[in-house]
Amino acid sequence: MRRIMTALLLFALPAFAAPKALAPATIPHPVAMFLASVAADGKTKVTYTATARGKYFFFEEQSGVTVYTYDGVDYRKSEFLKGYTLAKALKKYSGR
């Protein structure tokens, strides 16, 4: 019984490990300033999802999805889809 408990503990330990850090080694200044402003200089916890498909970048937050179009150098804001979820925005842009 002791061996089984030890084995279970060893297999379960990775599940309780601290999450791996996602922060990159470097961040361009404009990106850092954007992240700081979105988080109200650390006063607000921010939750968002994002993805890129083809020439589009989608940034979802509580109020909707901002769609950016790649112009060969940068992603430029195309439109804001108020009330949309990421899935709904991707569906709208799937045929483009």
VOBA-1610 file (N, C-alpha, C; in pm, whole numbers, padded with zeros to 5 digits, always signed):
BEGIN
Met+00082-00119+00000Met+00000+00000+00000Met+00087+00126+00000Arg+00195+00121+00074Arg+00285+00236+00083Arg+00347+00266-00054Arg+00383+00162-00129Arg+00440+00180-00263Arg+00340+00245-00358Ile+00216+00202-00347Ile+00112+00259-00434Ile+00093+00407-00403Met+00088+00441-00276Met+00072+00582-00237Met+00191+00666-00283Thr+00312+00611-00271Thr+00432+00682-00316Thr+00427+00702-00467Ala+00389+00597-00540Ala+00380+00608-00686Ala+00275+00712-00726Leu+00160+00710-00662Leu+00056+00809-00692Leu+00103+00951-00664Leu+00173+00968-00555Leu+00225+01099-00520Leu+00325+01148-00625Leu+00413+01060-00670Leu+00512+01098-00770Leu+00447+01134-00903Phe+00341+01064-00939Phe+00271+01096-01064Phe+00187+01223-01051Ala+00140+01253-00932Ala+00055+01369-00911Ala+00133+01498-00894Leu+00257+01490-00852Leu+00336+01612-00826Leu+00343+01707-00944Pro+00366+01659-01068Pro+00370+01755-01180Pro+00241+01834-01196Ala+00128+01777-01159Ala+00001+01847-01171Ala-00007+01966-01075Phe+00067+01961-00965Phe+00064+02069-00867Phe+00181+02167-00882Ala+00263+02146-00984Ala+00378+02234-01007Ala+00329+02374-01045Ala+00410+02472-01016Ala+00376+02610-01051Ala+00367+02623-01203Pro+00276+02707-01254Pro+00264+02723-01398Pro+00392+02783-01458Lys+00421+02745-01579Lys+00539+02795-01648Lys+00517+02941-01688Ala+00619+03021-01673Ala+00611+03163-01711Ala+00599+03176-01862Leu+00515+03269-01907Leu+00494+03291-02050Leu+00564+03416-02102Ala+00611+03499-02013Ala+00669+03628-02053Ala+00791+03608-02142Pro+00798+03682-02253Pro+00914+03670-02342Pro+01038+03737-02284Ala+01154+03706-02343Ala+01280+03764-02297Ala+01286+03914-02327Thr+01226+03957-02436Thr+01223+04099-02471Thr+01082+04138-02517Ile+01049+04264-02497Ile+00920+04318-02541Ile+00947+04453-02606Pro+00900+04476-02730Pro+00915+04607-02792Pro+00846+04715-02708His+00906+04833-02702His+00855+04943-02619His+00706+04971-02643Pro+00659+04982-02769Pro+00516+05009-02788Pro+00427+04899-02730Val+00469+04776-02737Val+00391+04666-02680Val+00388+04677-02528Ala+00501+04707-02468Ala+00507+04723-02322Ala+00416+04837-02276Met+00415+04948-02348Met+00330+05061-02310Met+00183+05026-02327Phe+00151+04950-02432Phe+00012+04906-02453Phe-00033+04817-02338Leu+00049+04719-02303Leu+00013+04627-02194Leu-00003+04702-02062Ala+00085+04798-02037Ala+00075+04876-01913Ala-00053+04959-01911Ser-00089+05018-02024Ser-00210+05101-02028Ser-00336+05015-02015Val-00338+04898-02078Val-00454+04810-02068Val-00476+04768-01922Ala-00367+04746-01850Ala-00376+04705-01710Ala-00383+04824-01614Ala-00406+04943-01667Ala-00415+05065-01586Ala-00293+05075-01494Asp-00176+05057-01552Asp-00049+05062-01478Asp-00049+04972-01355Gly-00102+04850-01374Gly-00099+04750-01268Gly-00217+04751-01173Lys-00311+04839-01195Lys-00427+04848-01105Lys-00539+04752-01143Thr-00537+04704-01266Thr-00644+04618-01315Thr-00587+04489-01371Lys-00644+04377-01331Lys-00605+04249-01387Lys-00672+04235-01523Val-00596+04195-01623Val-00645+04190-01760Val-00656+04046-01806Thr-00769+04014-01869Thr-00788+03884-01930Thr-00830+03906-02075Tyr-00763+03838-02166Tyr-00797+03850-02307Tyr-00756+03721-02378Thr-00806+03707-02500Thr-00761+03600-02589Thr-00728+03665-02722Ala-00641+03601-02796Ala-00600+03655-02925Ala-00557+03542-03017Thr-00570+03567-03146Thr-00521+03471-03245Thr-00497+03544-03376Ala-00419+03482-03462Ala-00393+03535-03596Ala-00438+03429-03696Arg-00506+03474-03801Arg-00550+03386-03909Arg-00528+03459-04040Gly-00445+03399-04126Gly-00418+03463-04254Gly-00356+03600-04232Lys-00417+03703-04290Lys-00364+03839-04274Lys-00430+03915-04160Tyr-00510+03845-04076Tyr-00583+03910-03968Tyr-00533+03869-03830Phe-00538+03964-03737Phe-00508+03940-03597Phe-00632+03980-03519Phe-00677+03893-03429Phe-00799+03915-03351Phe-00763+03928-03204Phe-00812+04032-03141Phe-00786+04060-02999Phe-00920+04070-02929Glu-00954+03967-02849Glu-01082+03966-02779Glu-01065+04011-02635Glu-01155+04098-02594Glu-01163+04141-02455Glu-01310+04139-02416Gln-01342+04180-02297Gln-01481+04169-02249Gln-01582+04238-02338Ser-01549+04352-02394Ser-01647+04430-02470Ser-01661+04388-02616Gly-01571+04304-02666Gly-01580+04263-02806Gly-01444+04224-02861Val-01435+04224-02994Val-01313+04181-03063Val-01264+04293-03155Thr-01137+04327-03142Thr-01074+04420-03236Thr-01004+04338-03342Val-01028+04374-03468Val-00968+04303-03580Val-00861+04393-03642Tyr-00743+04336-03664Tyr-00632+04406-03726Tyr-00599+04336-03857Thr-00556+04413-03958Thr-00517+04357-04087Thr-00368+04382-04107Tyr-00296+04278-04151Tyr-00152+04289-04174Tyr-00127+04361-04306Asp-00046+04466-04303Asp-00018+04544-04424Asp+00120+04516-04483Gly+00185+04412-04436Gly+00319+04378-04484Gly+00427+04419-04386Val+00393+04510-04295Val+00488+04557-04193Val+00427+04543-04053Asp+00307+04595-04037Asp+00239+04596-03907Asp+00096+04548-03923Tyr+00033+04518-03810Tyr-00111+04494-03808Tyr-00178+04627-03778Arg-00271+04668-03863Arg-00342+04794-03846Arg-00488+04765-03810Lys-00541+04844-03718Lys-00679+04824-03673Lys-00776+04840-03790Ser-00859+04738-03810Ser-00959+04741-03917Ser-01096+04778-03863Glu-01138+04707-03759Glu-01269+04735-03700Glu-01279+04676-03561Phe-01378+04726-03487Phe-01409+04672-03356Phe-01547+04609-03365Leu-01556+04482-03328Leu-01683+04408-03334Leu-01742+04402-03193Lys-01822+04501-03159Lys-01879+04513-03025Lys-01968+04392-02994Gly-01945+04332-02876Gly-02025+04220-02833Gly-01987+04085-02894Tyr-01892+04084-02984Tyr-01849+03959-03048Tyr-01757+03880-02956Thr-01759+03750-02975Thr-01660+03662-02913Thr-01555+03633-03020Leu-01443+03576-02978Leu-01338+03541-03073Leu-01392+03442-03176Ala-01467+03342-03132Ala-01522+03242-03224Ala-01614+03305-03329Lys-01697+03400-03286Lys-01790+03465-03378Lys-01713+03553-03479Ala-01610+03622-03433Ala-01529+03704-03523Ala-01455+03618-03625Leu-01401+03506-03579Leu-01332+03416-03671Leu-01427+03363-03777Lys-01549+03332-03737Lys-01649+03284-03832Lys-01680+03392-03935Lys-01695+03516-03889Lys-01725+03627-03981Lys-01613+03644-04085Tyr-01488+03625-04043Tyr-01375+03647-04132Tyr-01326+03520-04203Ser-01393+03409-04182Ser-01345+03281-04236Ser-01344+03277-04388Gly-01431+03349-04454Gly-01438+03346-04600Gly-01355+03451-04670Arg-01276+03525-04596Arg-01200+03635-04658Arg-01061+03594-04694
//
